[in-house]
Amino acid sequence: MKATHHTAWVYAFENADRLESVRIYADGSAWVELEGNEDPPPFGICEHYPVRLPEKLEWINTELSKAGWVEMSEWWEKRLARIYTSNWIAREKLYRPELQRRNAVWRVGRRGGKSTTICRVAVYECIFGEHDVPPGDVGVYAIISAERPQAKERVNTIKQICDVLGVDGKPYAESFEFTKKARAIRCFTASITSVVSFTAIGAMCDEEAIWRDTDTGTNPAKEVLASLRPTMATMRNAMMHHVSAPWSTLDEHHKAFSRGTTADQIAFHGATWEANPTITEQDTYALEPDEPSRLRAYAAQPLASDETKFFSAELIEQARNPMLELEAS
């Protein structure tokens, strides 16, 4: 798309989920390239701004690759680059820091590299992130998981990343506390009471669509997120990653994803074989012969309703309300 200088940056921000690059020409005109755009940019001398990862996050990926870790896939690299470029545009080009997106909604198939990728982001934000944490306070990157064993797995991944990078820290059962900087990555289970009373410089909501309250059987994401957001209130550059394979069309993750990319969030969809090319689409047919389950797990397509129980607690309550009204009358 050809546009004026300022309009181009606005258009690039609004379409950041598909952004490839921005070119600013000497005559003041601009060209915004989006994914799938086959038209070539105009000829002429220009300043070229392709989407790119922060330099230090690229360094983390390079060091992990040298140590034998699986490289971050091009799918993840490009979309993370779009997130950071989007917020750079708001901060530096639109001069509207309040427009910086505070939420990234990821709907990605199982084994798509979700958790290990965002663990790299968590380490990056703790070591290199621009977060103005007050003296005496600790900037916490929160990882919210469905169950305690998952939280421990994330701590183990983070410790291994820091070992490769030569970053000093103390691992505990459910946290990694950095030694030379007042930063910590702490893991929590998805409950309202666990995500309060700390200063968050970022968060990963791990497999948000399958969080479950042990008493009601319903997904507590709405209440948990309402408790988590205030922890980021004073950290302008803090971002929350809602990372999950889909489950149903009833949960908060689905509702957020359905809103798409807006002024306050950016949304991405990726089948397993797109996000993790070591698994092919053909592989998923062998892994899951039941087609609806395969589509949900690997093509990242939610089922039309919540099937964790024959009837979920939420649906039962909805069905009871009309009966209670009849009895009252």
C-alpha positions as CSV (number, residue, x, y, z in Angstrom):
1,M,0.0,0.0,0.0
2,K,1.3,3.4,-0.9
3,A,0.6,6.2,1.6
4,T,1.9,9.4,3.2
5,H,4.6,9.2,5.8
6,H,2.4,9.4,8.9
7,T,-0.5,7.4,7.4
8,A,1.9,4.6,6.6
9,W,3.0,4.1,10.2
10,V,-0.6,4.1,11.4
11,Y,-1.5,1.5,8.7
12,A,1.5,-0.6,9.7
13,F,0.5,-0.5,13.3
14,E,-3.1,-1.4,12.6
15,N,-2.0,-4.4,10.4
16,A,1.0,-5.5,12.5
17,D,-0.2,-9.1,12.5
18,R,0.7,-9.2,8.7
19,L,3.4,-6.6,8.5
20,E,6.5,-7.3,6.5
21,S,8.2,-3.9,6.1
22,V,7.8,-0.1,5.8
23,R,9.6,2.0,3.2
24,I,9.8,5.8,3.5
25,Y,10.8,7.6,0.3
26,A,12.7,10.9,-0.2
27,D,9.5,12.6,-1.6
28,G,7.6,11.8,1.7
29,S,5.6,8.9,0.3
30,A,5.7,5.5,1.9
31,W,5.1,1.9,1.1
32,V,3.7,-0.7,3.5
33,E,4.3,-4.3,2.7
34,L,1.9,-6.9,4.2
35,E,2.1,-10.7,4.1
36,G,0.6,-11.9,0.9
37,N,1.0,-8.7,-0.9
38,E,2.5,-9.6,-4.3
39,D,2.8,-6.0,-5.7
40,P,6.5,-4.8,-5.7
41,P,7.4,-1.6,-3.9
42,P,8.1,1.5,-5.9
43,F,11.6,2.1,-7.2
44,G,13.7,4.8,-5.5
45,I,16.0,5.6,-2.6
46,C,14.2,4.9,0.6
47,E,14.6,4.1,4.3
48,H,13.7,0.5,4.7
49,Y,12.2,-0.8,8.0
50,P,11.6,-4.6,7.9
51,V,10.1,-6.3,10.9
52,R,12.8,-7.7,13.1
53,L,13.5,-9.2,16.5
54,P,15.3,-7.1,19.1
55,E,19.0,-7.7,18.7
56,K,19.4,-9.3,22.1
57,L,16.6,-11.8,21.5
58,E,18.3,-12.7,18.3
59,W,21.5,-13.2,20.3
60,I,19.7,-15.5,22.7
61,N,18.4,-17.6,19.8
62,T,21.9,-17.8,18.3
63,E,23.6,-18.9,21.5
64,L,20.9,-21.6,22.0
65,S,21.4,-22.8,18.5
66,K,25.1,-23.1,19.0
67,A,24.4,-25.2,22.1
68,G,22.3,-27.6,20.1
69,W,18.9,-26.3,20.8
70,V,16.2,-26.5,18.1
71,E,16.2,-23.2,16.3
72,M,13.2,-20.9,16.7
73,S,11.0,-21.5,13.7
74,E,10.6,-18.8,11.1
75,W,6.9,-18.7,11.9
76,W,7.6,-17.8,15.6
77,E,10.5,-15.5,14.7
78,K,8.5,-13.4,12.2
79,R,5.5,-13.0,14.5
80,L,7.5,-12.1,17.6
81,A,9.3,-9.6,15.3
82,R,5.9,-8.1,14.4
83,I,5.0,-7.7,18.0
84,Y,8.2,-5.8,18.9
85,T,8.1,-3.8,15.7
86,S,4.5,-2.9,16.3
87,N,5.2,-1.4,19.7
88,W,8.3,0.3,18.4
89,I,6.2,2.0,15.8
90,A,3.7,3.2,18.4
91,R,6.5,4.5,20.7
92,E,8.8,6.0,18.2
93,K,6.8,6.8,15.1
94,L,3.3,7.5,16.2
95,Y,4.4,9.1,19.5
96,R,1.5,7.4,21.2
97,P,3.0,5.1,23.8
98,E,-0.5,4.4,25.2
99,L,-1.1,2.5,21.9
100,Q,1.5,-0.1,22.7
101,R,-0.2,-3.5,22.6
102,R,-0.2,-5.1,26.1
103,N,-1.6,-8.5,24.9
104,A,-0.5,-11.1,22.3
105,V,-3.1,-13.9,21.7
106,W,-1.6,-17.0,20.3
107,R,-3.8,-19.9,19.0
108,V,-1.2,-22.5,18.1
109,G,-1.5,-26.3,17.8
110,R,-0.1,-28.8,20.2
111,R,3.7,-29.4,20.0
112,G,3.9,-26.1,18.1
113,G,6.8,-24.7,20.3
114,K,4.6,-22.4,22.4
115,S,6.1,-22.8,25.8
116,T,9.8,-23.0,24.9
117,T,9.5,-20.0,22.6
118,I,7.9,-17.8,25.3
119,C,10.4,-19.0,27.9
120,R,13.1,-17.4,25.6
121,V,11.0,-14.2,25.6
122,A,10.7,-14.3,29.4
123,V,14.5,-14.6,29.8
124,Y,15.0,-11.8,27.3
125,E,12.6,-9.5,29.1
126,C,14.3,-10.1,32.4
127,I,17.8,-9.6,31.2
128,F,17.4,-6.9,28.5
129,G,13.8,-5.6,28.7
130,E,13.2,-1.9,29.2
131,H,11.3,-2.0,32.5
132,D,11.5,0.8,35.0
133,V,11.3,-1.2,38.2
134,P,11.5,0.9,41.4
135,P,14.6,0.3,43.6
136,G,13.8,-2.3,46.3
137,D,11.2,-4.0,44.1
138,V,11.6,-7.1,41.9
139,G,10.4,-7.2,38.3
140,V,8.6,-10.5,37.9
141,Y,7.9,-12.3,34.7
142,A,4.9,-14.5,35.6
143,I,4.2,-17.8,34.0
144,I,0.6,-19.0,34.7
145,S,0.1,-22.8,34.1
146,A,-2.9,-25.1,34.4
147,E,-1.1,-27.4,36.9
148,R,1.9,-27.3,39.2
149,P,4.0,-29.9,37.3
150,Q,3.7,-27.7,34.2
151,A,5.1,-24.8,36.2
152,K,8.1,-26.8,37.3
153,E,8.8,-27.8,33.7
154,R,8.9,-24.1,32.7
155,V,11.4,-23.4,35.5
156,N,13.6,-26.2,34.3
157,T,13.5,-24.8,30.7
158,I,14.4,-21.3,31.9
159,K,17.3,-22.6,34.0
160,Q,18.7,-24.5,31.0
161,I,18.4,-21.3,28.9
162,C,20.3,-19.3,31.5
163,D,23.0,-21.9,31.8
164,V,23.7,-21.7,28.1
165,L,23.8,-17.9,28.2
166,G,26.0,-17.9,31.3
167,V,23.4,-15.9,33.3
168,D,23.6,-16.3,37.1
169,G,20.5,-17.2,39.0
170,K,19.0,-19.4,41.7
171,P,16.4,-21.9,40.6
172,Y,13.7,-22.9,43.0
173,A,10.8,-25.3,42.7
174,E,8.6,-22.7,41.0
175,S,10.9,-19.7,40.3
176,F,14.2,-18.6,38.9
177,E,15.7,-15.6,40.7
178,F,18.3,-13.7,38.8
179,T,21.4,-12.9,40.9
180,K,22.8,-9.7,39.3
181,K,19.5,-8.0,38.6
182,A,16.3,-7.5,40.5
183,R,14.3,-9.8,38.2
184,A,12.6,-13.2,38.6
185,I,10.6,-15.6,36.5
186,R,8.0,-17.1,38.8
187,C,5.5,-19.8,37.9
188,F,1.9,-19.8,39.3
189,T,-1.0,-22.1,39.0
190,A,-4.2,-20.6,37.4
191,S,-6.0,-19.4,40.5
192,I,-7.2,-16.0,41.6
193,T,-5.3,-15.8,44.8
194,S,-1.9,-16.8,43.3
195,V,-1.5,-13.9,40.9
196,V,-1.5,-10.9,43.2
197,S,1.0,-8.7,45.1
198,F,4.0,-8.5,42.7
199,T,5.2,-6.2,40.0
200,A,4.9,-7.9,36.6
201,I,7.2,-7.0,33.7
202,G,5.4,-9.5,31.5
203,A,3.4,-12.7,31.7
204,M,2.8,-15.9,29.8
205,C,-0.6,-17.5,30.2
206,D,0.4,-21.1,29.3
207,E,-2.4,-23.2,27.7
208,E,-5.0,-20.7,28.9
209,A,-7.9,-22.5,27.1
210,I,-7.5,-25.6,29.3
211,W,-7.3,-24.0,32.7
212,R,-9.8,-25.6,35.1
213,D,-11.1,-24.8,38.6
214,T,-11.0,-28.0,40.6
215,D,-14.3,-27.2,42.4
216,T,-16.5,-26.0,39.5
217,G,-14.8,-27.6,36.5
218,T,-15.0,-24.2,34.7
219,N,-12.2,-22.2,33.3
220,P,-11.2,-19.4,35.7
221,A,-9.3,-17.4,33.1
222,K,-11.6,-14.4,33.3
223,E,-11.1,-14.0,37.1
224,V,-7.3,-14.9,36.9
225,L,-6.6,-12.3,34.2
226,A,-8.6,-9.7,36.1
227,S,-6.2,-10.3,39.0
228,L,-3.1,-10.4,36.9
229,R,-3.6,-7.2,34.8
230,P,-3.1,-4.8,37.8
231,T,0.3,-6.3,38.5
232,M,1.4,-4.8,35.1
233,A,-0.2,-1.4,35.6
234,T,2.9,0.6,36.3
235,M,5.1,-1.3,33.8
236,R,4.4,0.5,30.5
237,N,6.4,-2.0,28.4
238,A,5.0,-5.2,30.1
239,M,3.1,-7.5,27.8
240,M,0.9,-10.6,28.4
241,H,1.2,-13.5,26.1
242,H,-2.0,-15.7,26.0
243,V,-0.5,-18.8,24.5
244,S,-2.7,-21.9,24.0
245,A,-4.0,-24.6,21.8
246,P,-7.8,-24.1,21.4
247,W,-10.3,-26.0,23.4
248,S,-13.9,-24.7,23.0
249,T,-15.7,-21.6,21.8
250,L,-16.8,-20.7,25.3
251,D,-13.5,-19.8,27.0
252,E,-11.8,-16.4,27.4
253,H,-8.9,-17.4,25.1
254,H,-11.4,-18.0,22.3
255,K,-13.2,-14.7,23.0
256,A,-9.9,-12.8,22.9
257,F,-8.7,-14.5,19.7
258,S,-12.1,-13.8,18.0
259,R,-11.5,-10.1,18.5
260,G,-8.4,-10.3,16.3
261,T,-5.8,-7.6,16.1
262,T,-7.0,-4.4,17.8
263,A,-5.4,-1.3,19.3
264,D,-4.6,-3.2,22.5
265,Q,-3.9,-6.8,21.3
266,I,-2.3,-8.7,18.4
267,A,-3.6,-12.1,17.5
268,F,-1.9,-15.0,15.6
269,H,-3.1,-18.5,14.4
270,G,-0.8,-21.3,13.6
271,A,-1.3,-25.0,13.0
272,T,1.3,-27.3,14.5
273,W,3.1,-27.9,11.2
274,E,3.3,-24.1,10.5
275,A,4.7,-23.2,13.9
276,N,6.9,-26.3,14.1
277,P,8.0,-27.6,10.7
278,T,9.6,-30.7,12.2
279,I,6.0,-32.1,12.4
280,T,4.2,-32.4,9.1
281,E,0.5,-32.2,8.6
282,Q,0.6,-35.9,7.5
283,D,2.2,-36.8,10.8
284,T,-0.8,-35.5,12.7
285,Y,-3.1,-38.0,11.0
286,A,-1.1,-40.8,12.5
287,L,-0.8,-39.1,15.9
288,E,-4.6,-38.5,16.2
289,P,-6.9,-40.7,14.0
290,D,-10.1,-39.0,15.4
291,E,-10.6,-36.1,13.0
292,P,-12.3,-33.6,15.3
293,S,-9.7,-34.2,17.9
294,R,-6.9,-33.8,15.3
295,L,-8.3,-30.6,14.1
296,R,-8.5,-29.2,17.6
297,A,-5.1,-30.4,18.7
298,Y,-3.0,-29.8,15.6
299,A,-4.9,-27.5,13.2
300,A,-5.8,-25.3,16.1
301,Q,-9.5,-25.3,15.4
302,P,-11.7,-25.2,18.6
303,L,-14.7,-27.5,19.0
304,A,-18.1,-25.9,19.0
305,S,-18.7,-26.5,22.8
306,D,-16.9,-27.5,25.9
307,E,-16.6,-31.3,26.0
308,T,-14.5,-31.7,29.2
309,K,-17.7,-33.1,30.7
310,F,-20.9,-34.3,29.2
311,F,-22.3,-31.1,30.5
312,S,-20.0,-28.4,31.9
313,A,-20.7,-26.7,35.2
314,E,-21.2,-23.5,33.3
315,L,-23.9,-25.0,31.0
316,I,-25.6,-26.7,33.9
317,E,-25.9,-23.3,35.6
318,Q,-27.3,-21.7,32.5
319,A,-29.9,-24.4,32.2
320,R,-30.9,-24.1,35.9
321,N,-31.6,-20.4,35.8
322,P,-34.9,-20.5,33.8
323,M,-36.2,-23.3,36.1
324,L,-35.4,-21.2,39.2
325,E,-37.3,-18.3,37.7
326,L,-40.3,-20.5,37.1
327,E,-40.3,-21.8,40.6
328,A,-40.0,-18.3,42.0
329,S,-43.1,-17.2,40.0
